């Protein structure tokens, strides 16, 4: 197992630390089979549901966070945190941490199919506002 599965008394399980949805589902299935074999669970249909994907990416260029926060209306308090916080509702509801290095952390997505459109939208937003440092 690459990630970690937390098991709660309610019967719910959470998989964290995997690299794909399929791998998370496999690890939940492994944990379920273990519990079944130990007599700690009854036979049911496992119905995994994605609640939150966390994605890291590198945009490949540095970003002026002062300008970014002014033009895009992101939260940027350098005394408290070294990155800007951008909350989006479109194309998907997500929160993005953007660092001056060009690295980003995207949270809140519900499917791996939402990753690429979100990154492309972010790049387009930065480019159209000329926020990449040259």
Secondary structure, DSSP 8 states (H G I E B T S, - for coil): --SEEEE-TTS-EEEES-SSHHHHHHHHHHHHHHHHHTTSS-----------EEEEEE-SS-B-HHHHHHHH--B--TTT-SEEEEEE-SSS-EEEEEETTSEEEEEEES-THHHHHHHHHHHHHHHHTT-B--
